[in-house]
Amino acid sequence: MATEIQRIGAQPTPEMLAPERFFLRDLPQLLQTKPGRWVVYTPEGCIAEGDDELALFQECFAKGLQRGRFLVARVEPDAPAAEITENWFPHASPGVHNAAVSAIIQRS
């Protein structure tokens, strides 16, 4: 089980440390209750979940959340690797801004 997120690229902003900690804290339970689903964490904790990553990003932006203020992660059992980038989301529709910080949880 991962106790930290391996970073590829930029380091997270201080605002992203709390969402990461909440996600890692909750991961054992999430693996039992929401395997394979996507979850969204803010400094307040988990605020959304779903099967569609793009829909979750759009939901966050519709709620007024700003880039770099939330973490979108997939619940998977292997140690996560986070890709933190400014422009990773190639299929974003016009008007949908890419998240400054996103976690793509992938199997090792």
MMTF fields as JSON, N, C-alpha, C and O atoms, coordinates in Angstrom:
{
  "mmtfVersion": "1.0.0",
  "mmtfProducer": "UNKNOWN",
  "numBonds": 431,
  "numAtoms": 432,
  "numGroups": 108,
  "numChains": 1,
  "numModels": 1,
  "chainsPerModel": [1],
  "groupsPerChain": [108],
  "chainIdList": ["A"],
  "bondAtomList": [4, 2, 8, 6, 12, 10, 16, 14, 20, 18, 24, 22, 28, 26, 32, 30, 36, 34, 40, 38, 44, 42, 48, 46, 52, 50, 56, 54, 60, 58, 64, 62, 68, 66, 72, 70, 76, 74, 80, 78, 84, 82, 88, 86, 92, 90, 96, 94, 100, 98, 104, 102, 108, 106, 112, 110, 116, 114, 120, 118, 124, 122, 128, 126, 132, 130, 136, 134, 140, 138, 144, 142, 148, 146, 152, 150, 156, 154, 160, 158, 164, 162, 168, 166, 172, 170, 176, 174, 180, 178, 184, 182, 188, 186, 192, 190, 196, 194, 200, 198, 204, 202, 208, 206, 212, 210, 216, 214, 220, 218, 224, 222, 228, 226, 232, 230, 236, 234, 240, 238, 244, 242, 248, 246, 252, 250, 256, 254, 260, 258, 264, 262, 268, 266, 272, 270, 276, 274, 280, 278, 284, 282, 288, 286, 292, 290, 296, 294, 300, 298, 304, 302, 308, 306, 312, 310, 316, 314, 320, 318, 324, 322, 328, 326, 332, 330, 336, 334, 340, 338, 344, 342, 348, 346, 352, 350, 356, 354, 360, 358, 364, 362, 368, 366, 372, 370, 376, 374, 380, 378, 384, 382, 388, 386, 392, 390, 396, 394, 400, 398, 404, 402, 408, 406, 412, 410, 416, 414, 420, 418, 424, 422, 428, 426],
  "bondOrderList": [1, 1, 1, 1, 1, 1, 1, 1, 1, 1, 1, 1, 1, 1, 1, 1, 1, 1, 1, 1, 1, 1, 1, 1, 1, 1, 1, 1, 1, 1, 1, 1, 1, 1, 1, 1, 1, 1, 1, 1, 1, 1, 1, 1, 1, 1, 1, 1, 1, 1, 1, 1, 1, 1, 1, 1, 1, 1, 1, 1, 1, 1, 1, 1, 1, 1, 1, 1, 1, 1, 1, 1, 1, 1, 1, 1, 1, 1, 1, 1, 1, 1, 1, 1, 1, 1, 1, 1, 1, 1, 1, 1, 1, 1, 1, 1, 1, 1, 1, 1, 1, 1, 1, 1, 1, 1, 1],
  "groupList": [{"groupName": "MET", "atomNameList": ["N", "CA", "C", "O"], "elementList": ["N", "C", "C", "O"], "formalChargeList": [0, 0, 0, 0], "bondAtomList": [1, 0, 2, 1, 3, 2], "bondOrderList": [1, 1, 2], "singleLetterCode": "M", "chemCompType": "L-PEPTIDE LINKING"}, {"groupName": "ALA", "atomNameList": ["N", "CA", "C", "O"], "elementList": ["N", "C", "C", "O"], "formalChargeList": [0, 0, 0, 0], "bondAtomList": [1, 0, 2, 1, 3, 2], "bondOrderList": [1, 1, 2], "singleLetterCode": "A", "chemCompType": "L-PEPTIDE LINKING"}, {"groupName": "THR", "atomNameList": ["N", "CA", "C", "O"], "elementList": ["N", "C", "C", "O"], "formalChargeList": [0, 0, 0, 0], "bondAtomList": [1, 0, 2, 1, 3, 2], "bondOrderList": [1, 1, 2], "singleLetterCode": "T", "chemCompType": "L-PEPTIDE LINKING"}, {"groupName": "GLU", "atomNameList": ["N", "CA", "C", "O"], "elementList": ["N", "C", "C", "O"], "formalChargeList": [0, 0, 0, 0], "bondAtomList": [1, 0, 2, 1, 3, 2], "bondOrderList": [1, 1, 2], "singleLetterCode": "E", "chemCompType": "L-PEPTIDE LINKING"}, {"groupName": "ILE", "atomNameList": ["N", "CA", "C", "O"], "elementList": ["N", "C", "C", "O"], "formalChargeList": [0, 0, 0, 0], "bondAtomList": [1, 0, 2, 1, 3, 2], "bondOrderList": [1, 1, 2], "singleLetterCode": "I", "chemCompType": "L-PEPTIDE LINKING"}, {"groupName": "GLN", "atomNameList": ["N", "CA", "C", "O"], "elementList": ["N", "C", "C", "O"], "formalChargeList": [0, 0, 0, 0], "bondAtomList": [1, 0, 2, 1, 3, 2], "bondOrderList": [1, 1, 2], "singleLetterCode": "Q", "chemCompType": "L-PEPTIDE LINKING"}, {"groupName": "ARG", "atomNameList": ["N", "CA", "C", "O"], "elementList": ["N", "C", "C", "O"], "formalChargeList": [0, 0, 0, 0], "bondAtomList": [1, 0, 2, 1, 3, 2], "bondOrderList": [1, 1, 2], "singleLetterCode": "R", "chemCompType": "L-PEPTIDE LINKING"}, {"groupName": "GLY", "atomNameList": ["N", "CA", "C", "O"], "elementList": ["N", "C", "C", "O"], "formalChargeList": [0, 0, 0, 0], "bondAtomList": [1, 0, 2, 1, 3, 2], "bondOrderList": [1, 1, 2], "singleLetterCode": "G", "chemCompType": "PEPTIDE LINKING"}, {"groupName": "PRO", "atomNameList": ["N", "CA", "C", "O"], "elementList": ["N", "C", "C", "O"], "formalChargeList": [0, 0, 0, 0], "bondAtomList": [1, 0, 2, 1, 3, 2], "bondOrderList": [1, 1, 2], "singleLetterCode": "P", "chemCompType": "L-PEPTIDE LINKING"}, {"groupName": "LEU", "atomNameList": ["N", "CA", "C", "O"], "elementList": ["N", "C", "C", "O"], "formalChargeList": [0, 0, 0, 0], "bondAtomList": [1, 0, 2, 1, 3, 2], "bondOrderList": [1, 1, 2], "singleLetterCode": "L", "chemCompType": "L-PEPTIDE LINKING"}, {"groupName": "PHE", "atomNameList": ["N", "CA", "C", "O"], "elementList": ["N", "C", "C", "O"], "formalChargeList": [0, 0, 0, 0], "bondAtomList": [1, 0, 2, 1, 3, 2], "bondOrderList": [1, 1, 2], "singleLetterCode": "F", "chemCompType": "L-PEPTIDE LINKING"}, {"groupName": "ASP", "atomNameList": ["N", "CA", "C", "O"], "elementList": ["N", "C", "C", "O"], "formalChargeList": [0, 0, 0, 0], "bondAtomList": [1, 0, 2, 1, 3, 2], "bondOrderList": [1, 1, 2], "singleLetterCode": "D", "chemCompType": "L-PEPTIDE LINKING"}, {"groupName": "LYS", "atomNameList": ["N", "CA", "C", "O"], "elementList": ["N", "C", "C", "O"], "formalChargeList": [0, 0, 0, 0], "bondAtomList": [1, 0, 2, 1, 3, 2], "bondOrderList": [1, 1, 2], "singleLetterCode": "K", "chemCompType": "L-PEPTIDE LINKING"}, {"groupName": "TRP", "atomNameList": ["N", "CA", "C", "O"], "elementList": ["N", "C", "C", "O"], "formalChargeList": [0, 0, 0, 0], "bondAtomList": [1, 0, 2, 1, 3, 2], "bondOrderList": [1, 1, 2], "singleLetterCode": "W", "chemCompType": "L-PEPTIDE LINKING"}, {"groupName": "VAL", "atomNameList": ["N", "CA", "C", "O"], "elementList": ["N", "C", "C", "O"], "formalChargeList": [0, 0, 0, 0], "bondAtomList": [1, 0, 2, 1, 3, 2], "bondOrderList": [1, 1, 2], "singleLetterCode": "V", "chemCompType": "L-PEPTIDE LINKING"}, {"groupName": "TYR", "atomNameList": ["N", "CA", "C", "O"], "elementList": ["N", "C", "C", "O"], "formalChargeList": [0, 0, 0, 0], "bondAtomList": [1, 0, 2, 1, 3, 2], "bondOrderList": [1, 1, 2], "singleLetterCode": "Y", "chemCompType": "L-PEPTIDE LINKING"}, {"groupName": "CYS", "atomNameList": ["N", "CA", "C", "O"], "elementList": ["N", "C", "C", "O"], "formalChargeList": [0, 0, 0, 0], "bondAtomList": [1, 0, 2, 1, 3, 2], "bondOrderList": [1, 1, 2], "singleLetterCode": "C", "chemCompType": "L-PEPTIDE LINKING"}, {"groupName": "ASN", "atomNameList": ["N", "CA", "C", "O"], "elementList": ["N", "C", "C", "O"], "formalChargeList": [0, 0, 0, 0], "bondAtomList": [1, 0, 2, 1, 3, 2], "bondOrderList": [1, 1, 2], "singleLetterCode": "N", "chemCompType": "L-PEPTIDE LINKING"}, {"groupName": "HIS", "atomNameList": ["N", "CA", "C", "O"], "elementList": ["N", "C", "C", "O"], "formalChargeList": [0, 0, 0, 0], "bondAtomList": [1, 0, 2, 1, 3, 2], "bondOrderList": [1, 1, 2], "singleLetterCode": "H", "chemCompType": "L-PEPTIDE LINKING"}, {"groupName": "SER", "atomNameList": ["N", "CA", "C", "O"], "elementList": ["N", "C", "C", "O"], "formalChargeList": [0, 0, 0, 0], "bondAtomList": [1, 0, 2, 1, 3, 2], "bondOrderList": [1, 1, 2], "singleLetterCode": "S", "chemCompType": "L-PEPTIDE LINKING"}],
  "groupTypeList": [0, 1, 2, 3, 4, 5, 6, 4, 7, 1, 5, 8, 2, 8, 3, 0, 9, 1, 8, 3, 6, 10, 10, 9, 6, 11, 9, 8, 5, 9, 9, 5, 2, 12, 8, 7, 6, 13, 14, 14, 15, 2, 8, 3, 7, 16, 4, 1, 3, 7, 11, 11, 3, 9, 1, 9, 10, 5, 3, 16, 10, 1, 12, 7, 9, 5, 6, 7, 6, 10, 9, 14, 1, 6, 14, 3, 8, 11, 1, 8, 1, 1, 3, 4, 2, 3, 17, 13, 10, 8, 18, 1, 19, 8, 7, 14, 18, 17, 1, 1, 14, 19, 1, 4, 4, 5, 6, 19],
  "groupIdList": [1, 2, 3, 4, 5, 6, 7, 8, 9, 10, 11, 12, 13, 14, 15, 16, 17, 18, 19, 20, 21, 22, 23, 24, 25, 26, 27, 28, 29, 30, 31, 32, 33, 34, 35, 36, 37, 38, 39, 40, 41, 42, 43, 44, 45, 46, 47, 48, 49, 50, 51, 52, 53, 54, 55, 56, 57, 58, 59, 60, 61, 62, 63, 64, 65, 66, 67, 68, 69, 70, 71, 72, 73, 74, 75, 76, 77, 78, 79, 80, 81, 82, 83, 84, 85, 86, 87, 88, 89, 90, 91, 92, 93, 94, 95, 96, 97, 98, 99, 100, 101, 102, 103, 104, 105, 106, 107, 108],
  "secStructList": [7, 7, 1, 1, 7, 3, 3, 3, 3, 1, 7, 7, 7, 2, 2, 2, 2, 2, 2, 2, 2, 2, 2, 2, 2, 2, 2, 2, 2, 2, 2, 2, 2, 1, 6, 6, 7, 3, 3, 3, 3, 3, 6, 6, 3, 3, 3, 3, 3, 3, 1, 7, 2, 2, 2, 2, 2, 2, 2, 2, 2, 2, 6, 6, 7, 7, 6, 6, 1, 7, 3, 3, 3, 3, 7, 7, 1, 1, 7, 7, 3, 3, 3, 3, 7, 1, 1, 7, 7, 6, 6, 7, 7, 6, 6, 7, 7, 7, 7, 1, 1, 7, 7, 7, 7, 7, 7, 7],
  "xCoordList": [0.836, 0.0, 0.884, 1.871, 0.515, 1.314, 1.101, -0.015, 2.171, 2.072, 2.457, 2.351, 2.894, 3.161, 2.984, 2.976, 2.844, 2.641, 3.966, 4.627, 4.344, 5.573, 5.292, 4.32, 6.109, 5.876, 6.718, 7.898, 6.059, 6.731, 6.483, 5.35, 7.512, 7.322, 7.293, 8.033, 6.438, 6.383, 5.987, 5.279, 6.451, 6.068, 4.732, 4.423, 3.94, 2.626, 2.726, 3.702, 1.711, 1.609, 1.234, 0.752, 1.442, 1.047, -0.438, -0.819, -1.271, -2.705, -3.013, -4.068, -2.094, -2.337, -1.869, -2.196, -1.123, -0.624, -1.747, -1.735, -2.711, -3.839, -4.682, -4.994, -5.064, -5.814, -5.057, -5.659, -3.748, -2.938, -3.005, -3.218, -2.822, -2.846, -4.197, -4.258, -5.283, -6.619, -6.805, -7.337, -6.365, -6.506, -5.736, -6.274, -4.495, -3.688, -4.233, -4.185, -4.747, -5.364, -6.578, -6.783, -7.387, -8.623, -8.44, -9.35, -7.274, -7.072, -7.417, -8.079, -7.013, -7.386, -8.904, -9.37, -9.664, -11.129, -11.685, -12.599, -11.134, -11.587, -11.383, -12.213, -10.274, -10.004, -11.074, -11.344, -11.671, -12.72, -14.088, -14.912, -14.33, -15.668, -15.818, -16.928, -14.723, -14.809, -13.679, -13.122, -13.33, -12.216, -12.513, -13.609, -11.503, -11.637, -12.349, -12.398, -12.903, -13.612, -12.636, -11.526, -13.069, -12.308, -12.865, -14.074, -11.995, -12.406, -11.766, -10.712, -12.422, -11.914, -11.711, -12.611, -10.507, -10.177, -9.776, -9.071, -10.242, -9.847, -9.225, -9.127, -8.807, -8.307, -9.358, -9.01, -10.622, -11.691, -11.955, -12.678, -11.384, -11.604, -12.22, -12.146, -12.828, -13.424, -14.733, -15.61, -14.866, -16.069, -16.874, -18.024, -16.277, -16.995, -16.339, -15.184, -17.11, -16.599, -17.369, -18.481, -16.788, -17.475, -16.64, -15.514, -17.221, -16.547, -15.879, -15.083, -16.199, -15.731, -14.836, -15.314, -13.547, -12.575, -12.893, -12.886, -13.171, -13.468, -14.695, -14.705, -15.727, -16.94, -16.636, -17.218, -15.737, -15.374, -14.643, -14.907, -13.73, -13.059, -14.087, -14.047, -15.0, -16.009, -16.889, -17.243, -17.238, -18.041, -17.305, -17.901, -16.019, -15.231, -15.182, -15.36, -14.943, -14.895, -16.264, -16.358, -17.337, -18.691, -18.999, -19.776, -18.392, -18.574, -17.706, -17.773, -16.896, -16.06, -14.692, -13.965, -14.331, -13.005, -11.95, -12.146, -10.856, -9.794, -8.746, -8.563, -8.065, -6.952, -5.969, -5.673, -5.465, -4.462, -5.007, -4.232, -6.321, -6.941, -7.641, -8.268, -7.533, -8.159, -7.361, -6.593, -7.563, -6.856, -7.877, -8.836, -7.685, -8.516, -7.642, -6.577, -8.098, -7.281, -8.154, -9.331, -7.573, -8.262, -7.918, -6.766, -8.908, -8.726, -8.282, -9.071, -7.012, -6.444, -5.501, -4.949, -5.31, -4.551, -3.045, -2.389, -2.486, -1.032, -0.574, -1.35, 0.693, 1.265, 1.016, 1.316, 0.469, 0.158, 1.385, 2.352, 1.318, 2.303, 1.508, 0.571, 1.855, 1.101, 1.839, 3.047, 1.108, 1.66, 1.096, -0.115, 1.953, 1.525, 2.001, 3.201, 1.053, 1.383, 0.361, -0.751, 0.718, -0.182, -1.179, -2.273, -0.842, -1.661, -1.719, -1.43, -2.086, -2.038, -3.3, -3.275, -4.404, -5.713, -6.019, -6.579, -5.671, -5.762, -7.184, -7.396, -8.165, -9.515, -10.462, -11.677, -9.926, -10.787, -11.494, -10.871, -12.781, -13.547, -13.238, -12.745, -13.522, -13.256, -13.965, -15.107, -13.282, -13.865, -13.588, -13.815, -13.107, -12.756, -11.258, -10.504, -10.816, -9.392, -8.813, -9.456, -7.627, -6.949, -6.585, -6.273, -6.627, -6.259, -4.765, -3.992, -4.362, -2.932, -2.324, -1.158, -3.092, -2.586, -3.605, -4.779, -3.174, -4.038, -3.224, -2.011, -3.86, -3.16, -3.728, -4.934, -2.868, -3.265, -2.714, -1.508, -3.6, -3.178, -3.091, -4.066, -1.946, -1.718, -1.071, -0.348, -1.338, -0.743, 0.75, 1.164, 1.54, 2.985, 3.295, 4.46],
  "yCoordList": [-1.174, 0.0, 1.242, 1.323, 2.187, 3.413, 4.297, 4.434, 4.878, 5.849, 7.236, 8.216, 7.312, 8.606, 8.457, 7.345, 9.57, 9.57, 9.878, 10.867, 9.012, 9.235, 10.327, 10.233, 11.355, 12.479, 12.382, 12.032, 12.705, 12.794, 14.218, 14.571, 15.031, 16.412, 17.36, 17.181, 18.372, 19.446, 18.931, 17.932, 19.624, 19.308, 19.987, 21.03, 19.403, 19.977, 21.287, 21.55, 22.078, 23.303, 22.927, 21.819, 23.818, 23.512, 23.153, 22.354, 23.739, 23.45, 21.998, 21.48, 21.34, 19.961, 18.922, 17.743, 19.325, 18.348, 17.735, 16.528, 18.527, 17.99, 17.021, 15.935, 17.363, 16.382, 15.065, 13.993, 15.138, 13.915, 13.09, 11.878, 13.757, 13.046, 12.382, 11.229, 13.104, 12.528, 11.316, 10.293, 11.426, 10.313, 9.087, 7.98, 9.29, 8.165, 7.575, 6.361, 8.424, 7.946, 7.068, 6.036, 7.496, 6.8, 5.62, 4.804, 5.52, 4.517, 3.086, 2.39, 2.608, 1.225, 0.999, -0.024, 1.941, 1.806, 1.958, 1.233, 2.898, 3.101, 1.846, 1.519, 1.144, -0.078, -1.137, -1.968, -1.11, -2.078, -1.622, -2.445, -0.314, 0.189, 0.803, 0.857, 1.263, 1.962, 1.596, 2.481, 0.319, -0.033, 0.348, 0.117, 0.937, 1.302, 2.614, 3.076, 3.225, 4.495, 5.666, 5.518, 6.804, 8.039, 8.804, 8.802, 9.456, 10.258, 11.635, 11.805, 12.611, 13.98, 14.376, 14.242, 14.868, 15.333, 16.793, 17.247, 17.522, 18.906, 18.946, 17.907, 20.112, 20.187, 19.816, 19.579, 19.764, 19.368, 17.858, 17.355, 17.129, 15.688, 15.318, 16.088, 14.137, 13.634, 14.366, 14.415, 14.938, 15.699, 15.093, 15.475, 14.14, 13.547, 12.224, 11.956, 11.416, 10.163, 9.834, 10.323, 9.016, 8.624, 7.706, 7.35, 7.327, 6.44, 7.207, 6.639, 8.495, 9.29, 10.425, 11.384, 10.304, 11.299, 12.693, 13.664, 12.805, 14.104, 14.73, 15.929, 13.931, 14.455, 15.002, 16.006, 14.358, 14.848, 16.187, 17.09, 16.316, 17.605, 18.691, 19.783, 18.388, 19.367, 19.735, 20.9, 18.743, 18.991, 19.922, 20.836, 19.68, 20.528, 21.967, 22.899, 22.153, 23.5, 24.165, 25.367, 23.38, 23.93, 24.381, 25.314, 23.722, 24.11, 25.305, 25.792, 25.776, 26.939, 26.615, 27.521, 25.333, 24.966, 25.437, 25.354, 25.92, 26.445, 25.39, 24.438, 25.59, 24.713, 24.617, 25.612, 23.415, 23.219, 23.181, 23.19, 23.139, 23.139, 21.821, 21.676, 20.855, 19.555, 18.456, 18.701, 17.245, 16.068, 15.089, 14.746, 14.639, 13.597, 12.358, 12.387, 11.263, 10.05, 8.829, 8.806, 7.835, 6.563, 5.625, 5.551, 4.918, 3.987, 2.649, 1.926, 2.33, 1.067, 0.536, 1.314, -0.773, -1.371, -1.191, -1.244, -0.981, -0.866, 0.508, 1.463, 0.586, 1.857, 2.902, 2.671, 4.053, 5.077, 5.837, 6.012, 6.28, 7.22, 8.414, 8.259, 9.584, 10.781, 11.523, 11.742, 11.9, 12.752, 14.139, 14.346, 15.07, 16.417, 17.311, 17.47, 17.886, 18.625, 19.723, 19.668, 20.693, 21.797, 21.445, 22.008, 20.55, 20.39, 18.934, 18.625, 18.054, 16.63, 16.122, 15.05, 16.834, 16.302, 16.589, 17.643, 15.688, 15.987, 16.073, 16.66, 15.507, 15.442, 16.454, 16.345, 17.434, 18.439, 19.229, 19.653, 19.422, 20.174, 21.659, 22.093, 22.44, 23.872, 24.468, 24.12, 25.35, 25.981, 25.234, 25.774, 24.018, 23.263, 23.356, 22.846, 24.0, 24.179, 22.921, 22.264, 22.605, 21.443, 21.721, 22.856, 20.701, 20.852, 21.026, 20.387, 21.895, 22.105, 20.902, 20.581, 20.237, 19.053, 17.959, 18.146, 16.822, 15.67, 14.441, 14.415, 13.468, 12.222, 11.157, 10.914, 10.535, 9.412, 8.191, 7.945, 7.452, 6.294, 5.121, 4.778, 4.532, 3.478, 2.266, 2.384, 1.126, -0.105, -0.135, 0.301, -0.648, -0.716, -1.776, -1.996],
  "zCoordList": [0.0, 0.0, 0.0, 0.731, -0.82, -0.916, 0.307, 0.809, 0.763, 1.846, 1.353, 2.091, 0.131, -0.488, -1.978, -2.506, -2.648, -4.09, -4.757, -4.44, -5.686, -6.455, -7.462, -8.211, -7.504, -8.389, -9.659, -9.637, -10.752, -12.037, -12.509, -12.835, -12.551, -12.977, -11.799, -10.831, -11.879, -10.888, -9.507, -9.379, -8.49, -7.116, -6.812, -7.388, -5.913, -5.636, -4.866, -4.163, -5.017, -4.235, -2.805, -2.57, -1.859, -0.485, -0.369, 0.486, -1.225, -1.198, -1.552, -1.187, -2.263, -2.704, -1.694, -1.834, -0.697, 0.274, 1.09, 1.333, 1.518, 2.294, 1.463, 1.952, 0.225, -0.566, -0.742, -0.678, -0.962, -1.08, 0.199, 0.158, 1.334, 2.62, 2.847, 3.273, 2.566, 2.734, 1.831, 2.263, 0.57, -0.353, 0.143, 0.179, 0.519, 0.991, 2.287, 2.49, 3.155, 4.398, 4.099, 4.736, 3.112, 2.79, 1.845, 1.694, 1.207, 0.163, 0.591, -0.179, 1.763, 2.119, 2.096, 1.595, 2.63, 2.62, 1.205, 0.812, 0.445, -0.936, -1.776, -2.625, -1.538, -2.296, -2.042, -2.908, -0.878, -0.561, -1.057, -1.455, -1.034, -1.344, -2.736, -3.267, -3.33, -4.615, -5.577, -6.226, -5.681, -6.568, -8.021, -8.531, -8.67, -10.077, -10.334, -11.474, -9.294, -9.479, -9.351, -8.84, -9.815, -9.682, -8.495, -8.264, -7.744, -6.592, -6.691, -7.303, -6.08, -6.052, -4.594, -3.766, -4.299, -2.959, -2.99, -3.892, -1.981, -1.747, -0.346, 0.307, 0.12, 1.492, 2.545, 3.702, 2.164, 3.084, 3.065, 3.925, 2.105, 2.0, 0.66, -0.297, 0.593, -0.647, -0.916, -0.054, -2.124, -2.453, -3.591, -3.806, -4.332, -5.457, -5.84, -5.509, -6.542, -7.08, -8.349, -8.55, -9.194, -10.414, -11.268, -10.921, -12.402, -13.347, -14.483, -15.231, -14.618, -15.747, -15.243, -14.636, -15.501, -15.041, -15.585, -14.828, -16.875, -17.478, -16.83, -16.55, -16.591, -15.958, -14.564, -14.155, -13.839, -12.514, -12.599, -11.806, -13.556, -13.738, -14.07, -13.504, -14.983, -15.359, -14.162, -13.984, -13.347, -12.146, -11.178, -10.607, -11.004, -10.107, -10.6, -9.816, -11.892, -12.444, -12.364, -12.115, -12.576, -12.478, -11.05, -10.847, -10.065, -8.666, -8.29, -7.162, -9.226, -8.971, -8.39, -7.983, -8.346, -7.845, -8.839, -10.052, -8.328, -9.18, -9.463, -8.705, -10.579, -10.947, -9.798, -9.137, -9.563, -8.533, -7.122, -6.166, -6.965, -5.634, -5.326, -4.277, -6.249, -6.007, -6.69, -7.621, -6.203, -6.701, -7.244, -6.553, -8.465, -9.053, -9.15, -9.767, -8.533, -8.484, -8.738, -8.378, -9.351, -9.57, -8.428, -8.002, -7.939, -6.827, -7.395, -8.005, -7.189, -7.641, -6.572, -5.794, -6.522, -5.43, -5.48, -4.44, -6.65, -6.736, -6.289, -6.255, -5.951, -5.524, -6.594, -7.765, -6.209, -7.197, -7.655, -6.913, -8.887, -9.426, -9.902, -10.686, -9.453, -9.829, -10.922, -10.839, -11.933, -12.975, -12.731, -12.815, -12.437, -12.127, -13.26, -13.482, -13.967, -15.163, -15.414, -14.887, -16.192, -16.508, -17.605, -17.631, -18.493, -19.692, -20.138, -21.295, -19.241, -19.564, -20.21, -20.813, -20.117, -20.484, -21.951, -22.256, -22.871, -24.292, -24.83, -25.891, -24.133, -24.688, -24.066, -24.23, -23.357, -22.734, -23.825, -24.798, -23.66, -24.642, -24.503, -23.462, -25.536, -25.456, -24.236, -23.935, -23.558, -22.386, -21.092, -20.009, -21.184, -19.982, -19.811, -20.64, -18.748, -18.496, -17.873, -17.055, -18.258, -17.685, -16.23, -15.869, -15.41, -14.001, -13.877, -14.59, -12.967, -12.746, -12.064, -12.292, -11.238, -10.556, -10.721, -10.402, -11.215, -11.33, -10.997, -11.202, -10.507, -10.218, -11.123, -11.138, -11.863, -12.68, -11.956, -11.948, -11.366, -10.607, -11.581, -12.249, -11.645, -12.626, -11.976, -10.987, -12.535, -12.02, -12.353, -13.427, -11.432, -11.647, -12.678, -13.007]
}
